[in-house]
Amino acid sequence: MQNAGVGGWPARRAQMTPDRTALVLHDRTLTYAQVHERTTKLASRLREAGVRAGDRVAYLGPNHTAFAETMFATHLLGGIFVPLNFRLAAPEIAYMLENSGATVLIYAPECAAVVRALPDTPALLAIIALASPAPGEREYETWLSEGDPTPIDVPVALDDVALILYTSGTTGRPKGATLTHANLVWNTFNIMIGVDVASDEVTLISAPLFHVAALDQTLLPTFAKGGCSVIMPSWNVDECYDLIEKHGVTWMFGVTTMFAAFARSPRWAGADLSSLRNLMSGGAAIPAALIRTYQERGLVFCQGYGLTETAPGATFLEASQSTRKVGSAGVPVFFAAVRVVRPDLTDVAVGEPGEVLVKGPNVTPGYWRNPEATAAAFSEGGWFHSGDIATVDEEGHLYIVDRVKDMYISGGENVYPAEVEGVMFEHPAVAEVAVVGVPDATWGEVGRAFVVRRPGEDVTGDELRDFLLGRLAKYKIPRYFDVVDDLPRTGSGKIQKPELRHRALP
């Protein structure tokens, strides 16, 4: 097979385990043989639409089997897959289509209004709707079914670009991080080693697939091992409980907000969660109190750390260490190197905060059509600057402190909001919390905490302040406390702190 990339995976899996279930969505199941046939037909239709090696194919919509099929079909042709955040507005989507130069767009019916609002994009040769196409568009299932099932094998090298993943764009224009097939393969190796992914894995895909963690940390490793991916179109606590019970889910990934909501459910105490072998989190520092909540329930909770640009795994805490090292993001993944450094790029001492640098075959070659951003992201020797702050303990385990941009300085002291949030999360009335720095005439900056209460609970700023006294240094305790109904989020579920800073301005 000339295709050394991810596009060859359906054919390889279909040859090894044709009748094993690959994908589940609602009541529909697809075997590996069916995925292979469908992606081959889809690739032939994409080729008829003009897609060639190096061309970009975009996908806009919630989690769906068509997402995986479009990705594999694009890679079968040597094309570049561009998954888009379906929660964005038309101007934001238009920018990404224009910047990537996508020639085909496949979209879900939920995104029809956004697609209709797009300005004319000269590069687009075809627009395909999963359902209810507009005049001049094609309907996905019909279009796919008429494809040619003849095997396709075009040369694809591991160093060819496979994905363009746009950053959340919470500040300025989003950048398109490129990931090669090699980046994806090495990340798959790393997660297989860290999680010990099994061929009988039943993985719940509950986070958005346009986000690197859901795609690269769960779907691709599960597919490579021949496991079953159960796809949730969007996160829903009750549906999550239902799917775990119905399918015997063994593995799931989530961010803090998802796991916090899951544990707050009335079903938490009585649900049968015995099938779960591993819960995995990442994306931001997870409060130790939340991790302990899962461990007390008898569940293995492992935290990792990474970025879109590292495909994404950079560090991982294996199950054997998950109790002893609660709150740690682990050690460098098997095939990568990680350093924590001072501004002069010397390594920090034990317990000293510094910036995380990553180097390895999982690290992006750069940003799409943005050589300036690419150059700025790397130090001499190929070390990628994460922009994240961490400490390292005496055994080499990393503890993510915060983003460099989220840190604020109060009275000359560095304050890392994630540390404050982790302590506040231990209060029994706090469901979620986000802390930002705001201007102050005396101290330069002080903290402002936005707090979401647990259902049926009440709490005041004075009570929270008293709770933090003795648990944190006084300069770390927020000056202001706002009790809110919810927190603004990006499409991947991360809290939008720039929006909170804007709210906090007078």
ZIWO-V740198 format. One record per backbone hydrogen bond with DSSP energy under -1.0 kcal/mol. NH is the residue of the N-H (numbers start at 1). CO is the residue of the C=O. If there is no record, write none. Layout:
nh = [NH;NH]
co = [CO;CO]
//
This chain:
nh = [4;4;8;9;12;13;14;15;16;17;20;22;23;24;25;28;30;32;33;35;36;37;38;39;40;41;42;43;44;45;46;47;48;49;50;51;54;55;57;58;59;60;63;67;69;70;71;72;73;74;75;76;78;79;80;81;82;84;88;93;94;95;96;97;98;99;100;101;102;103;105;106;107;108;111;112;115;116;117;118;124;125;126;128;129;130;137;138;140;143;144;145;146;147;156;160;162;163;164;165;167;177;178;179;181;182;184;185;186;187;188;189;190;191;192;193;194;195;196;201;203;204;205;206;211;215;216;217;219;220;222;223;224;225;226;227;228;229;230;231;232;240;241;242;243;244;245;246;247;248;250;251;252;254;259;260;261;262;263;264;268;271;276;277;278;279;280;281;291;292;293;294;295;296;298;299;302;304;305;307;310;311;314;315;316;317;321;322;325;328;329;331;333;336;337;339;341;342;345;348;351;352;354;355;356;357;358;359;363;364;368;370;374;375;376;377;379;382;384;385;386;389;390;391;393;396;398;399;401;402;404;407;408;410;411;413;415;419;420;421;422;423;424;425;426;427;430;431;432;434;436;438;440;444;445;446;448;449;450;451;452;454;457;464;465;466;467;468;469;471;472;476;479;480;482;484;490;493;496;497;500;501;502;503;504]
co = [2;156;5;6;8;9;10;11;12;13;17;30;30;229;28;25;23;20;18;31;32;33;34;35;36;37;38;39;40;41;42;43;44;45;47;46;78;52;80;104;82;106;233;64;65;66;67;68;69;70;71;72;75;74;55;162;57;59;85;89;90;91;92;93;94;95;96;97;97;56;126;58;128;60;108;109;111;112;113;115;121;103;103;105;138;107;134;127;129;139;140;141;142;144;2;157;179;179;81;177;175;165;366;163;160;158;180;181;182;183;184;185;186;187;188;189;190;191;192;198;228;251;230;204;208;211;212;213;214;215;218;219;220;221;223;222;201;22;203;24;205;236;237;238;239;240;241;242;243;244;202;202;278;280;255;256;257;258;259;260;265;267;273;250;250;300;252;302;287;288;289;290;291;292;295;294;279;281;315;312;307;308;305;305;331;303;318;319;321;325;398;316;314;333;359;357;355;346;342;340;392;349;390;341;388;339;384;337;360;309;176;367;370;371;372;373;383;379;358;377;356;402;354;399;397;393;330;391;389;389;387;403;415;413;443;410;408;416;416;417;418;419;420;421;423;424;427;452;452;450;448;446;444;440;443;438;436;480;434;482;432;429;454;460;461;462;463;464;465;468;468;473;447;447;449;451;494;490;488;495;496;497;498;499;500]
//
